[in-house]
Amino acid sequence: MPHDASVLTVEYKMNIMAPGDGEQLIARGEVIRAGRSLVVARADVFAVNGGKETHCASLLQTLMTMHGKADQ
């Protein structure tokens, strides 16, 4: 994001599929598309217990870049 911009959430969806219990939580995310105004990203969250990863949540979000409006 540019330094003179802020972020507005357009849409955010999270599916919780299993409990997030374990020794550690790992989130892996990526930007699917970064346009001038809209950014679409996703993430997957895994609970690690005894070395085994359990997929516990998936997220999809759309963010809008508010050009010329720095965060306060």
Stockholm file with secondary structure:
# STOCKHOLM 1.0

chainA/1-72         MPHDASVLTVEYKMNIMAPGDGEQLIARGEVIRAGRSLVVARADVFAVNGGKETHCASLLQTLMTMHGKADQ
#=GR chainA/1-72 SS CCTTEEEEEEEEEEEECSCCCSSEEEEEEEEEEECSSEEEEEEEEEEEETTEEEEEEEEEEEEEEEETCCCC
#=GC SS_cons        CCTTEEEEEEEEEEEECSCCCSSEEEEEEEEEEECSSEEEEEEEEEEEETTEEEEEEEEEEEEEEEETCCCC
//
